[in-house]
Amino acid sequence: MADNLAEVLARFHRDVLLPDVQRVVQHEVRELRDEMHGLFDAQAKRLDRLETEYQMIVAGLRRVEVRLEAVEKRLDEMERRMALRSEVDDLKARVAALQKRIEELEAEL
């Protein structure tokens, strides 16, 4: 009878429990796989969007660097002109002093 019971239990396990367990496990694995694919797809989209934003930021930074370089050139030119203007003002002051001295010398003569 124990052999018969073991054989009945083995057949019950093989014919009833095992297919049901396999079906449940396959269903769970399929759901998990679908969920993982969804997560990977979402991450890929996010990375693609971040890559696009990164490229836009790099391009914008390059434009800013070009404009900054142009501004620096203009500032350098303005500094050069200011230095020249300062020299011209110095020369004008010296000429005015010389003219005054000439006038004083002419008055003495």
Phi, psi and omega in degrees: 000322179297321178294319180296318179295318179295320179293320178294316179295321179295317179294319178299316178298313183291318187271330186248301186290312185300311178298323180293317178296317179298319179297316180295315181295316179298319179297314180296318179296318179298315179297317179296317179297316179297319178296318180294319177298320177298317179294319178296319178298318179297318179294321179297318178297317181297316178297322178296316179296318178295321178297318178297314179298320178300314180297321178294320179295317179298315179297318179296319179296321177297319178297318179297318180297319179297315180295320179297320178298319178296319178295319179298319178297317179296320178296319177299318179296319179295320178297319179297317179295321179296321178296318178296318180298320178297317178296318178297317178298320176299314181296320178298318180296319179294320178296317180298319179294319178295318179298319178297318179295321178297317179298320179295319180292321178294325180292328180288332182281000000 
